[in-house]
Amino acid sequence: MRTRGGPVLDVINPKVDHLGVVAEAKRRLRIDDYDEDDEVWCILDTELDPKLTEALLVKAGSEVELALSTPCFEFWLLLH
């Protein structure tokens, strides 16, 4: 998706679990051609699981930004 003068978004939906999504984002960050100003984000539901949230934060480290939703992203979209 490209907007005039705005960001370029590359939406990728790998068929893996939550931690696999973050691992894939880190892999793509290493091998794809990103500019130094680019950011890589993962938008994930946490399923109200504090252990999953903590594992995602650890896995992402400082390389990948996370947008975690609770209870689920689809519910947030319905509200807005």
CNS distance restraints for C-alpha pairs under 8 A (distance, minus, plus):
assign (resid   1 and name CA) (resid   8 and name CA) 5.93 0.50 0.50
assign (resid   1 and name CA) (resid   9 and name CA) 5.39 0.50 0.50
assign (resid   1 and name CA) (resid  10 and name CA) 7.07 0.50 0.50
assign (resid   2 and name CA) (resid   6 and name CA) 6.90 0.50 0.50
assign (resid   2 and name CA) (resid   7 and name CA) 6.53 0.50 0.50
assign (resid   2 and name CA) (resid   8 and name CA) 5.02 0.50 0.50
assign (resid   2 and name CA) (resid   9 and name CA) 6.85 0.50 0.50
assign (resid   3 and name CA) (resid   7 and name CA) 6.67 0.50 0.50
assign (resid   3 and name CA) (resid   8 and name CA) 7.27 0.50 0.50
assign (resid  13 and name CA) (resid  21 and name CA) 7.93 0.50 0.50
assign (resid  14 and name CA) (resid  21 and name CA) 6.53 0.50 0.50
assign (resid  14 and name CA) (resid  24 and name CA) 7.72 0.50 0.50
assign (resid  16 and name CA) (resid  20 and name CA) 5.30 0.50 0.50
assign (resid  16 and name CA) (resid  21 and name CA) 6.23 0.50 0.50
assign (resid  17 and name CA) (resid  21 and name CA) 6.37 0.50 0.50
assign (resid  18 and name CA) (resid  22 and name CA) 6.78 0.50 0.50
assign (resid  18 and name CA) (resid  44 and name CA) 7.03 0.50 0.50
assign (resid  18 and name CA) (resid  56 and name CA) 7.53 0.50 0.50
assign (resid  19 and name CA) (resid  23 and name CA) 6.23 0.50 0.50
assign (resid  19 and name CA) (resid  55 and name CA) 7.64 0.50 0.50
assign (resid  19 and name CA) (resid  56 and name CA) 6.16 0.50 0.50
assign (resid  19 and name CA) (resid  59 and name CA) 7.14 0.50 0.50
assign (resid  20 and name CA) (resid  24 and name CA) 6.00 0.50 0.50
assign (resid  21 and name CA) (resid  25 and name CA) 6.21 0.50 0.50
assign (resid  21 and name CA) (resid  42 and name CA) 7.31 0.50 0.50
assign (resid  22 and name CA) (resid  26 and name CA) 6.27 0.50 0.50
assign (resid  22 and name CA) (resid  42 and name CA) 6.63 0.50 0.50
assign (resid  22 and name CA) (resid  56 and name CA) 7.32 0.50 0.50
assign (resid  22 and name CA) (resid  59 and name CA) 6.84 0.50 0.50
assign (resid  22 and name CA) (resid  60 and name CA) 6.09 0.50 0.50
assign (resid  22 and name CA) (resid  64 and name CA) 7.44 0.50 0.50
assign (resid  23 and name CA) (resid  27 and name CA) 6.16 0.50 0.50
assign (resid  23 and name CA) (resid  59 and name CA) 7.35 0.50 0.50
assign (resid  23 and name CA) (resid  60 and name CA) 7.72 0.50 0.50
assign (resid  24 and name CA) (resid  28 and name CA) 6.13 0.50 0.50
assign (resid  25 and name CA) (resid  29 and name CA) 6.11 0.50 0.50
assign (resid  25 and name CA) (resid  40 and name CA) 6.89 0.50 0.50
assign (resid  25 and name CA) (resid  41 and name CA) 7.71 0.50 0.50
assign (resid  25 and name CA) (resid  42 and name CA) 7.38 0.50 0.50
assign (resid  25 and name CA) (resid  64 and name CA) 7.07 0.50 0.50
assign (resid  26 and name CA) (resid  30 and name CA) 6.39 0.50 0.50
assign (resid  26 and name CA) (resid  60 and name CA) 7.60 0.50 0.50
assign (resid  26 and name CA) (resid  63 and name CA) 7.02 0.50 0.50
assign (resid  26 and name CA) (resid  64 and name CA) 6.66 0.50 0.50
assign (resid  27 and name CA) (resid  31 and name CA) 6.38 0.50 0.50
assign (resid  28 and name CA) (resid  32 and name CA) 5.34 0.50 0.50
assign (resid  29 and name CA) (resid  33 and name CA) 7.88 0.50 0.50
assign (resid  29 and name CA) (resid  34 and name CA) 7.10 0.50 0.50
assign (resid  29 and name CA) (resid  40 and name CA) 7.20 0.50 0.50
assign (resid  34 and name CA) (resid  38 and name CA) 6.11 0.50 0.50
assign (resid  39 and name CA) (resid  64 and name CA) 7.36 0.50 0.50
assign (resid  39 and name CA) (resid  65 and name CA) 7.34 0.50 0.50
assign (resid  40 and name CA) (resid  63 and name CA) 7.68 0.50 0.50
assign (resid  40 and name CA) (resid  64 and name CA) 5.37 0.50 0.50
assign (resid  40 and name CA) (resid  65 and name CA) 6.08 0.50 0.50
assign (resid  41 and name CA) (resid  64 and name CA) 5.74 0.50 0.50
assign (resid  41 and name CA) (resid  65 and name CA) 4.54 0.50 0.50
assign (resid  41 and name CA) (resid  66 and name CA) 5.56 0.50 0.50
assign (resid  41 and name CA) (resid  67 and name CA) 7.17 0.50 0.50
assign (resid  42 and name CA) (resid  64 and name CA) 7.24 0.50 0.50
assign (resid  42 and name CA) (resid  65 and name CA) 6.36 0.50 0.50
assign (resid  42 and name CA) (resid  66 and name CA) 5.02 0.50 0.50
assign (resid  42 and name CA) (resid  67 and name CA) 6.16 0.50 0.50
assign (resid  43 and name CA) (resid  66 and name CA) 6.06 0.50 0.50
assign (resid  43 and name CA) (resid  67 and name CA) 4.67 0.50 0.50
assign (resid  43 and name CA) (resid  68 and name CA) 5.90 0.50 0.50
assign (resid  43 and name CA) (resid  69 and name CA) 7.63 0.50 0.50
assign (resid  44 and name CA) (resid  66 and name CA) 7.59 0.50 0.50
assign (resid  44 and name CA) (resid  67 and name CA) 6.40 0.50 0.50
assign (resid  44 and name CA) (resid  68 and name CA) 5.09 0.50 0.50
assign (resid  44 and name CA) (resid  69 and name CA) 6.27 0.50 0.50
assign (resid  44 and name CA) (resid  73 and name CA) 7.40 0.50 0.50
assign (resid  45 and name CA) (resid  68 and name CA) 5.69 0.50 0.50
assign (resid  45 and name CA) (resid  69 and name CA) 4.82 0.50 0.50
assign (resid  45 and name CA) (resid  70 and name CA) 6.00 0.50 0.50
assign (resid  45 and name CA) (resid  71 and name CA) 6.84 0.50 0.50
assign (resid  45 and name CA) (resid  72 and name CA) 5.04 0.50 0.50
assign (resid  45 and name CA) (resid  73 and name CA) 6.07 0.50 0.50
assign (resid  46 and name CA) (resid  50 and name CA) 7.68 0.50 0.50
assign (resid  46 and name CA) (resid  52 and name CA) 6.49 0.50 0.50
assign (resid  46 and name CA) (resid  53 and name CA) 5.95 0.50 0.50
assign (resid  46 and name CA) (resid  68 and name CA) 6.22 0.50 0.50
assign (resid  46 and name CA) (resid  69 and name CA) 6.09 0.50 0.50
assign (resid  46 and name CA) (resid  70 and name CA) 5.84 0.50 0.50
assign (resid  46 and name CA) (resid  71 and name CA) 7.02 0.50 0.50
assign (resid  46 and name CA) (resid  72 and name CA) 7.25 0.50 0.50
assign (resid  47 and name CA) (resid  70 and name CA) 6.42 0.50 0.50
assign (resid  47 and name CA) (resid  71 and name CA) 5.87 0.50 0.50
assign (resid  47 and name CA) (resid  72 and name CA) 6.73 0.50 0.50
assign (resid  48 and name CA) (resid  70 and name CA) 6.03 0.50 0.50
assign (resid  48 and name CA) (resid  71 and name CA) 5.99 0.50 0.50
assign (resid  49 and name CA) (resid  53 and name CA) 6.38 0.50 0.50
assign (resid  50 and name CA) (resid  54 and name CA) 6.22 0.50 0.50
assign (resid  51 and name CA) (resid  55 and name CA) 6.16 0.50 0.50
assign (resid  52 and name CA) (resid  56 and name CA) 6.10 0.50 0.50
assign (resid  53 and name CA) (resid  57 and name CA) 6.30 0.50 0.50
assign (resid  53 and name CA) (resid  68 and name CA) 7.89 0.50 0.50
assign (resid  54 and name CA) (resid  58 and name CA) 6.25 0.50 0.50
assign (resid  55 and name CA) (resid  59 and name CA) 6.05 0.50 0.50
assign (resid  56 and name CA) (resid  60 and name CA) 6.02 0.50 0.50
assign (resid  57 and name CA) (resid  61 and name CA) 6.24 0.50 0.50
assign (resid  57 and name CA) (resid  66 and name CA) 7.62 0.50 0.50
assign (resid  60 and name CA) (resid  64 and name CA) 5.10 0.50 0.50
assign (resid  60 and name CA) (resid  65 and name CA) 7.00 0.50 0.50
assign (resid  60 and name CA) (resid  66 and name CA) 7.44 0.50 0.50
assign (resid  69 and name CA) (resid  73 and name CA) 5.56 0.50 0.50
assign (resid  69 and name CA) (resid  76 and name CA) 7.96 0.50 0.50
assign (resid  71 and name CA) (resid  75 and name CA) 7.30 0.50 0.50
assign (resid  72 and name CA) (resid  76 and name CA) 6.68 0.50 0.50
assign (resid  73 and name CA) (resid  77 and name CA) 6.31 0.50 0.50
assign (resid  74 and name CA) (resid  78 and name CA) 6.33 0.50 0.50
assign (resid  75 and name CA) (resid  79 and name CA) 6.38 0.50 0.50
assign (resid  76 and name CA) (resid  80 and name CA) 6.42 0.50 0.50
